[in-house]
Amino acid sequence: MSYRKRVGSLVLIDSIIVLIAIYISYFVLHPYFNIFTSRVLLISSFTLLVSHHIFAYVNRLYKRAWEYASIGELISIAKAVTFSIVALGVVQIIVIGNVYVRVLGLTWMMHILFIGGSRFSWRLFHDAFYRESKFKKEL
């Protein structure tokens, strides 16, 4: 896969994960509220999406070869996610006048699990695929 396709697919996957994380978090904490017409959720999801991509770029999450993912990369993911959640909290204070701490905490946890899980799943797939093809070549 070329570099442009890999970065494009990672940005798309990350965007989907970010939106899923905040919508699920909001739904878990407020199950009877219409999450698709909420101004707070719309502002929060847009802010989180933009800030995630900014901090992912700053922490070089799209420059690494994820078939060699390790604890160092997980720390970079944690930094990018934490800074994007803090930025979301600041925007919530400025625009909305209130911080939804429980939603931010749950979103932070799901965000790290989903982003880290996607990267490490790719590593497991890559290791299994190339190990299997290497084994077939030796036979």
C-alpha positions as CSV (number, residue, x, y, z in Angstrom):
1,M,0.0,0.0,0.0
2,S,1.4,3.4,-0.9
3,Y,2.0,6.0,1.7
4,R,-0.8,8.3,0.5
5,K,-3.3,5.5,0.6
6,R,-2.1,4.4,4.0
7,V,-2.4,7.9,5.5
8,G,-5.7,8.4,3.8
9,S,-7.1,5.2,5.2
10,L,-5.7,5.9,8.7
11,V,-7.3,9.4,8.7
12,L,-10.6,8.0,7.6
13,I,-10.5,5.2,10.2
14,D,-9.5,7.6,12.9
15,S,-12.3,10.0,12.0
16,I,-14.9,7.2,12.2
17,I,-13.4,6.0,15.5
18,V,-13.5,9.5,17.0
19,L,-17.1,10.1,16.1
20,I,-18.2,6.6,17.3
21,A,-16.4,7.2,20.6
22,I,-18.1,10.5,21.4
23,Y,-21.5,9.4,20.2
24,I,-21.4,6.1,22.1
25,S,-20.2,7.9,25.2
26,Y,-22.9,10.5,25.1
27,F,-25.6,7.8,24.4
28,V,-24.4,5.6,27.3
29,L,-24.7,8.6,29.7
30,H,-27.8,10.1,28.3
31,P,-29.8,7.2,26.6
32,Y,-33.1,9.0,26.3
33,F,-31.9,12.2,24.9
34,N,-31.9,12.7,21.1
35,I,-28.2,12.7,20.4
36,F,-28.5,13.7,16.7
37,T,-30.2,17.1,17.4
38,S,-28.0,18.1,20.3
39,R,-26.1,21.3,19.7
40,V,-23.6,20.3,22.5
41,L,-22.9,17.0,20.8
42,L,-22.5,18.6,17.4
43,I,-20.0,21.2,18.7
44,S,-18.2,18.5,20.8
45,S,-17.9,16.0,17.9
46,F,-16.6,18.6,15.5
47,T,-14.1,20.0,18.0
48,L,-12.9,16.5,18.9
49,L,-12.5,15.5,15.3
50,V,-10.5,18.5,14.4
51,S,-8.3,18.5,17.5
52,H,-7.7,14.8,17.2
53,H,-6.2,15.2,13.7
54,I,-4.1,18.2,14.8
55,F,-2.6,16.4,17.7
56,A,-2.2,13.1,15.7
57,Y,-0.2,15.1,13.2
58,V,1.8,16.8,16.0
59,N,2.5,13.4,17.6
60,R,3.3,11.8,14.2
61,L,0.7,9.1,14.4
62,Y,0.4,8.9,10.7
63,K,4.1,8.8,9.9
64,R,4.9,5.5,11.7
65,A,4.8,2.0,10.3
66,W,2.1,0.3,12.4
67,E,3.3,-3.2,11.7
68,Y,6.0,-2.4,14.3
69,A,3.5,-0.9,16.8
70,S,4.8,-0.9,20.4
71,I,4.4,0.8,23.7
72,G,6.0,3.9,22.4
73,E,3.3,4.3,19.8
74,L,0.7,3.6,22.4
75,I,2.1,6.5,24.5
76,S,1.9,8.8,21.4
77,I,-1.7,7.7,21.0
78,A,-2.4,8.5,24.6
79,K,-0.8,11.9,24.3
80,A,-2.8,12.8,21.2
81,V,-6.1,11.6,22.7
82,T,-5.5,13.3,26.0
83,F,-4.6,16.7,24.4
84,S,-7.7,16.5,22.1
85,I,-10.0,15.8,25.1
86,V,-8.4,18.7,27.0
87,A,-9.0,20.9,23.9
88,L,-12.6,19.8,23.8
89,G,-13.0,20.6,27.5
90,V,-11.7,24.1,26.9
91,V,-14.0,24.6,23.9
92,Q,-16.9,23.4,26.0
93,I,-16.1,26.0,28.7
94,I,-15.8,28.8,26.2
95,V,-18.7,28.0,23.9
96,I,-21.2,26.1,26.1
97,G,-20.2,27.4,29.5
98,N,-20.2,23.9,31.0
99,V,-17.9,20.9,30.9
100,Y,-19.4,17.5,30.6
101,V,-16.7,15.7,32.6
102,R,-18.3,12.2,32.6
103,V,-18.8,12.3,28.8
104,L,-15.2,13.5,28.3
105,G,-13.8,10.7,30.6
106,L,-15.8,8.0,28.9
107,T,-14.9,9.4,25.4
108,W,-11.2,9.5,26.4
109,M,-11.3,5.9,27.5
110,M,-13.1,4.7,24.4
111,H,-11.0,6.8,22.1
112,I,-7.7,5.3,23.4
113,L,-9.1,1.8,23.3
114,F,-10.5,2.1,19.7
115,I,-7.5,4.0,18.2
116,G,-4.9,1.7,20.0
117,G,-7.0,-1.3,19.1
118,S,-7.1,-0.5,15.5
119,R,-3.4,0.0,15.3
120,F,-2.5,-3.2,17.2
121,S,-5.1,-5.1,15.2
122,W,-3.3,-4.1,12.1
123,R,-0.1,-5.3,13.6
124,L,-1.6,-8.7,14.5
125,F,-3.0,-9.0,11.0
126,H,0.3,-8.0,9.4
127,D,2.3,-10.4,11.6
128,A,-0.1,-13.3,10.9
129,F,-0.3,-12.6,7.1
130,Y,3.4,-12.2,6.6
131,R,4.4,-15.0,8.9
132,E,2.1,-17.3,7.1
133,S,3.3,-16.3,3.6
134,K,7.0,-16.6,4.8
135,F,6.2,-20.1,6.1
136,K,4.6,-21.0,2.7
137,K,7.7,-19.8,0.9
138,E,10.0,-22.0,3.0
139,L,8.0,-25.2,2.1
